Amino acid sequence: MSATVTLALLFFLSVALNEQVTEGCRCLPRHPQQQFCASDTVIRAKVVGKVNSTIPELTAYDIQTVEIFKHLDMKKIQVIYSSQTSCGISLQKDEYLLAGHVKDGRVLVDLCDLVKPWKELSRVQKLYLSKYQKGCVCEISPCTGESCLTEILQKKCLIRVNNSFSLNDEEALQSICLPDNNGFCSWRKFK
């Protein structure tokens, strides 16, 4: 094999491998309700600081749980973890809304989870946190163009996405998808 072919092959492989790494952290845009429903744990917590992690590839944060919106065993969480890879997040000493997954008894959060500084949430967003659980029986589905005009009674709410698959529906982003008495789902607003 010639040096040029070998060099070209190595270049191609390095680009392909690099693309896989960056692709691994790409998150599909989701409505906050979808993130809430897909999470094992959703809490309001104050990050006290980093602590020593017993797992080398994870960063550990000491937290004080302020409020629990969703958690399976309902005990207070004192430490949360994030990956040290490019998918991980870095938290400062501040108060956050943290939604993550439980793995091996540890709460893990990453870039694709619902992690926001508490002070950046609007009053309406804070209100919806106590209501999202009721809407977890509904499905939120992306739509484009004319498919967004279809309003049929079903167990899902439609949310507009644009060509780059980012959410493009301010009305839905300021609403919550809830079932009615017949089990049909629709977007609703609360004030």
C-alpha positions in Angstrom: 0.0 0.0 0.0 1.4 3.4 -0.9 2.1 6.0 1.6 -0.5 8.3 0.0 -3.2 5.7 0.2 -2.2 4.9 3.8 -2.2 8.6 4.7 -5.6 9.1 3.1 -7.0 6.1 4.9 -5.7 7.3 8.2 -7.2 10.8 7.6 -10.6 9.3 6.7 -10.6 7.1 9.8 -9.6 10.0 12.1 -12.4 12.1 10.7 -14.9 9.2 11.0 -13.8 8.5 14.6 -13.9 12.2 15.5 -17.4 12.5 14.0 -18.6 9.5 16.1 -17.3 11.2 19.3 -19.0 14.5 18.5 -22.2 12.7 17.4 -22.3 10.9 20.7 -23.1 14.2 22.5 -25.6 15.5 20.0 -29.0 15.7 21.7 -32.3 15.8 19.9 -34.3 18.8 20.9 -37.1 18.0 23.3 -39.8 19.9 25.1 -39.1 20.3 28.8 -42.0 18.1 29.6 -40.4 15.3 27.5 -37.2 15.7 29.4 -39.1 15.6 32.7 -41.1 12.5 31.8 -38.0 10.7 30.5 -36.0 11.4 33.7 -35.8 9.2 36.8 -35.2 12.2 39.0 -36.2 15.8 38.8 -35.1 18.1 41.7 -34.4 21.6 42.7 -31.0 21.6 44.4 -28.2 23.9 45.5 -24.8 22.8 44.4 -22.4 23.1 47.3 -19.3 22.2 45.4 -17.3 19.3 43.9 -16.4 16.3 46.1 -14.0 13.4 45.6 -15.5 10.8 43.3 -15.1 7.1 43.9 -15.5 6.6 40.1 -12.6 8.0 38.1 -14.6 8.9 34.9 -17.3 10.8 36.9 -17.3 14.2 38.5 -19.2 14.3 41.8 -21.1 17.3 43.2 -22.2 17.7 46.8 -25.8 19.1 46.7 -28.5 20.2 49.1 -31.9 19.1 47.8 -34.4 21.9 48.1 -37.5 20.4 46.4 -38.3 17.0 44.8 -40.6 17.0 41.7 -39.9 13.4 40.7 -37.9 10.7 42.4 -38.6 7.0 42.7 -37.4 6.3 46.3 -38.1 9.8 47.6 -35.0 9.9 49.7 -32.9 13.1 49.6 -30.1 13.1 47.1 -26.8 14.4 48.5 -24.5 13.8 45.5 -25.0 13.9 41.8 -22.6 12.8 39.1 -21.7 13.9 35.6 -19.4 12.3 33.0 -16.0 13.8 32.4 -16.4 13.2 28.7 -17.6 15.9 26.3 -21.2 14.9 27.2 -20.7 15.9 30.8 -21.6 19.2 32.4 -19.9 21.5 34.8 -21.9 22.9 37.6 -21.1 26.0 39.7 -22.1 26.8 43.2 -25.7 27.8 42.5 -29.3 26.6 42.6 -30.4 24.4 39.7 -33.2 22.4 38.3 -31.6 19.0 37.8 -33.3 16.1 35.9 -31.3 13.0 35.4 -31.1 9.2 35.4 -30.3 6.7 38.1 -27.6 4.2 37.3 -26.2 1.8 39.9 -27.8 3.9 42.7 -26.2 7.2 41.5 -28.0 10.2 39.9 -26.3 11.1 36.6 -26.8 14.3 34.6 -25.4 15.2 31.2 -25.9 17.7 28.3 -29.0 16.0 27.1 -30.8 16.2 30.4 -32.9 19.1 31.8 -30.3 21.1 33.8 -30.9 24.8 34.2 -30.0 27.4 36.7 -33.1 27.9 38.9 -33.0 31.7 38.5 -33.2 31.4 34.7 -36.6 29.6 34.8 -39.7 31.7 34.3 -42.6 31.7 36.8 -44.6 29.7 34.4 -41.9 27.1 33.9 -41.6 26.7 37.7 -45.4 26.2 37.8 -45.4 23.5 35.2 -42.9 21.4 37.1 -45.7 20.4 39.5 -48.0 19.5 36.6 -45.7 17.7 34.1 -46.2 14.3 35.8 -49.9 14.4 34.9 -48.9 14.7 31.2 -46.5 11.9 31.1 -49.2 9.7 29.7 -49.2 11.9 26.6 -46.7 11.7 23.8 -45.1 14.9 22.3 -44.4 14.3 18.6 -42.4 16.6 16.2 -44.1 17.8 13.1 -43.2 19.9 10.1 -45.2 21.9 7.6 -48.7 20.7 6.9 -48.4 17.8 9.3 -48.6 20.3 12.1 -52.1 21.4 11.0 -53.6 17.9 11.8 -55.6 18.3 15.0 -57.1 14.9 15.6 -58.1 13.5 19.0 -55.2 11.4 20.1 -52.8 10.7 22.9 -50.2 13.1 21.7 -49.5 16.7 21.2 -47.6 18.0 18.1 -44.7 20.4 18.3 -43.2 22.2 15.3 -39.5 21.6 14.4 -37.6 23.3 11.6 -35.3 21.8 9.0 -32.4 21.6 11.5 -34.7 19.7 13.9 -34.7 22.4 16.5 -37.9 23.2 18.3 -39.7 26.0 16.5 -42.9 26.3 18.4 -43.0 29.1 21.1 -46.7 28.4 21.8 -45.9 24.7 22.7 -42.8 25.7 24.6 -45.0 27.9 26.9 -47.6 25.2 27.3 -48.0 21.8 28.8 -49.5 18.7 27.1 -52.2 17.2 29.3 -55.0 14.6 28.8 -58.6 15.5 29.1 -61.3 13.4 30.8 -61.5 11.1 27.7 -57.7 10.6 27.6 -57.1 12.8 24.5 -54.1 15.1 24.9 -53.8 18.7 24.0 -51.6 21.8 24.7 -52.8 23.9 27.7 -51.6 27.1 29.3 -51.7 28.0 33.0 -50.9 31.3 34.5 
